[in-house]
Amino acid sequence: MSPAEDGTTADGAAADAAAADGTAADGVQGQALDASTKVSTDPAVAAATESASTPGSDAAATTATDAATGERTGTRGGLEPAGTPAAATAVTTRRGMFGSQAGPGDTSGYSGLVSTSTVAVPTQRPYGGWFDQVADLLGESLAEIGLGFDSPAGAIEKVVVSFGEITFHLRREHLVEVCRRLRDEPDLRFELSLGVSGVHYPEDTGRELHAVYHLKSITHSRRVRLEVSVPDADPHIPTTTGVYPTHDWHERETWDFFGIQFDGHPALTRIHMPDDWPGHPQRKDYPLGGIPVEYKGATVPSPDLRRQYS
């Protein structure tokens, strides 16, 4: 056989090998592309991808729930994507760090800061993941006493799903009953409270003060938020210490900093500020000027008296 024939044969063999390698590589690449898409030919891949995108839960928790119940998490929401994202209505726009407009009174160096306060609007169904299941269970439980979603004077004003959390906005007169049912219903079991905090929206007329409750279900590994809004002129909310005893301390702190009155609290006194301290220092209308700070014999002037930096 001639060298030319040998070269031709070698080149042909190399070409055949390269073609075979390319075909194999294309096959592997095709499988990888299929596995990375939302709709996959592999049921296990599709299930894992779908579970990973479920709001409010992780793939492991979802799989465990499915194995225990034999059905998808949430009978109405299931594993569908989250509901319509919570929109927001602007309440006011504030400039500066401490509510001070740009000018001689702003000594913080943040005179150019612009922040907008917003109020979320209700989220539409489906909420996604287990959120629908919890909403259904809570609604059914409250319907037994005429306070469900369909009742004109129901306990829940609106439901907002945002930032991977579900928040139930409640009417204050039904707060204690909702907390009790969230804690005691076997399918809910939010037995742990992570605290009570306050928020102040001075321009949200009639709803200036908000109390926020963070509840955790150790049994089902879930979290929800409760929010109650009250007017500045009538800042009264019933205490929840009878349901979650640790709220004794949390409600005192919220009262101390925001001035929300928790009716029925066993000892609603200041917990951080001195007993004779005037006002509530975490409210956005609290005056920051005129209060010098003493520290180890040195006096630091209040913000309105410090020199301004350019």
N, C-alpha and C positions, 0 to 999 in steps of 0.2 A: 504494500500500500504506500502511495506517495505521501510526502510531507504535506502537500496541499490537501489531500484527502483527510490526513490526520487532523489538520487544523480545522477543516470544515466540520469534522465529526466532533472535535472538542468544543468548537464554538456552538454547535447545535445542542450538545449536552448541557453546556453552561446556560444557553438560552432557555432550554426546557426546565432546568433547575430553578432559574430565576422566575420563570413563569409560575412554577409550582409554588415557590416561596411567596410570590405576590398574591396568588390565589388564597393561600393559607392566611397571609397577613390581612387580606381583605376580609376574610371570614371572621377572624378575631376582632378586627376593627368594627365590623358590622355588629357583632354581638355586644361590644362595648357601647356602641351608639344606642342599641336597643335598650340596654340596661340603664342608660343615663337619662332616657326620656321619661316623661310623665306616664305615658301609656306604653307599657312594656309587654312583650310576648311572654315573659316569665311571671307567673302569678305571684311568686314570692317577692320578686323585685318590685312589682306594682304595689303590693300590700305594704312593703317597707317604706316605699316612697310616699304613699298616701298617709301612712301613720306618722311619718316624720313631719308632715306639713300640717298636722292637726293642731289647732290652737289650744293652748291650755293644757297640753299633755305631751308626753314623750312616747317614742315607739314602744319601749319596754312596758310602760304602764298600760298602753292601749292593748298590747298583745295579751298581757295578763288579764285584763278585764274581759277581753273577748273569750279567752280560754275558760274563764270562770262562768260567764253568762251564756256563752254559745251564740251571741249575737253582737252586732256592732254597737259601739259605745254611743248612747244617745238614740232613743227610738225615733225621734223626729229630726234631730240635727245630724246624727250619725257622724260620719267623717267627711261630710261635705265641707267645702271652704267656708271661712267665716262669713257672717252676714254682711250686709252693706256697711262699709267702714264708717265709724262714728264721725259725723261731720261736727263742726263747731261753729258757734255763733260768737262773734267778737263782742266783748262787753266794753272794753276801754283800752286805750293805748297809753302807756306810761313812759315817761322819759327820765333818765337818770337812775342812779342806783337806789336811792332812798325816797323816791317819790318827789325829789326836788327837781325843778326844771333847770335847764342849763342857765347858769348865771352865777352871781356871787355867792349864793347860798350852797352851791354844790361843791364840796371839797373832796369828793371821793375820787375824782379823776374819771368818772364814768358818765359825764354829762352827755355823751353821744349815744348812750345805750337806749334802745327803744324796745319795749316789751309789750305784747298784747295779751290781755286776759280774755279767755274764751270760756264758753259754757257748751258742753257736748249736747247734741240732740239725740233722741232715741235711735238705737240700732234696730234694723228690720231683721226678721227671721229669714233663714236660719242663722243662729249665732255661730254654729260650728262646734265640732268636738263634743265634749260632755256638757258644754254650756246649756244646750237645749234640754238635756236630761235634767239638770239641776233646776232650770227655770220651770219645767213641767212639774217636777215633784213638789217644788215650793208652791207653785200656783194651785196644784191640787190640794195640798195640805191647807192652804189659806182659804180655799173655796169651801171647805167644810164649815167654816165659821162666817162665810159671806164676805170674805176679804180677798177673793181671787182676782185674776186679771180682768175678768168680765164684769166685776162689780164696779159701779160708778164711784163708790167710795173705797176702792180697794187699797190694800196696804202699799202696793208698789206703784209709784208714779211713772217710772220709765226704767228701761234696761239699756245700758250702754256697754258695748264691747269695744275696747280700745287698748292698744299696747299689750295685747295678749291677755287681758284681764276682763272679767265680767263684773259690772257694778250694778247693784240694785238700788235705785233711788227710792227712798221710803218716805211715807208720811209719818211725822214724828209720833203721833198718838198710837201707831201700831208697831213701833220699833221693838219693844220688848217681846211682843208676841212673835214677830218674825225671827228674832234671835233665838227664842225658845224652840221654835219649830226647826230651825236650821241645826240646832244642837241635838235635839231629841229624836228627830225622824231617822229611822234605821238606814234609809237609803241616802240620807244627807250627811248626818253625823259630823257637823262642823263643831267639834268639841273644844277646839283651842282658839282663843282670841290672841292675835298678835299685837293688839293695842288700839287705842283711840287717839285720833289726831284731829286738828282743826285747820280750816282754811278760811280766809277772809277775802270776800269780793266786795269792796265798798260800793262799786257802781252797779251791782246786781240787785236792783231795788226790790225789797221784800224778801230776799233770799241771801242776805249779806254774809251770814255765818253758816259754815258747813262743818258737820262732824262726820268723820270717816272712820269706819270700823273694818279691820282686816281679819278675816276668819279663815281658819285652816282645818281641813278634815284630815286627821292622821289616818283614819280608817280607810279613806278612799284616795288619799294623796291629792287633794284639790284645794284651791284657794278661791275665795270670793271677797268682794268688797261691798260694804253697805255705806250709803251716804244719806244724810239727813240735812235738809236746809231749813234755816229759820231766819226770821227778820231780826235786824239789829234792835228794833224796838221791843221785841218779845223773844229773847234768846233762850227759851226754855225747851229742854229735851228731857224725857224721862230717863232716869238712871237705869243702866243695864247690869248693875252690880249683883242683882239677884240671879242673873243667868251666868255671867262671867265674873266671879269675885275679884279677879285681878284688875278689873276696870275701876276699882276703888282708887288706885294710884293714877291710872291713865286719865280718868275723868277729872281728877284734881289738877293734873298738869294742863289739860285742855282748858279748864276754867281759868287757871292762873294766867296762861298766855293769850287766850282769845276771849274770855269773858262769857263763855257758854254756860248757862245755868243747868245743871243736871238735877232735876227735881227728884227727891227721894234719896239722894246720896247720903250715906251715913255721916260724913264729915267733909263737906265741900270747903276746904281751906287751901290757902296757897301752899305750894310744894317746893317751889324754886325761889320765888321772890319774897322779900320780907313781908310780914303780915300787913304792914301799913303802906305798902307800895301803891301808888296811884296808877290806875289804868292797867292795860294788858299789853305787854310789849311786843307781841308778835302780830298784832293787828296792823294793817297797812296804813291806817290813819293815826298811828301812835306817834307823838312828837319825838323826834330824835334829838332836837336841839335843846340846849339849856340844862343838860344833865352831865356834869363832869364826873369822871371816873377816878376813884382813888385806888392806887396800887402801891403798896409798900412805901407809903409816905409821899409818893409822887402823884401829882394830879394831872390827868390828861384832859385837855379841854374837850367840850362837846363838839360834834362835827360842824355845827354852824359857826363855831368860833375859831376853827383851825384855818391856817392860811391856805389860800387856793393855789393849786399847782397848775401851771399852764401845760 
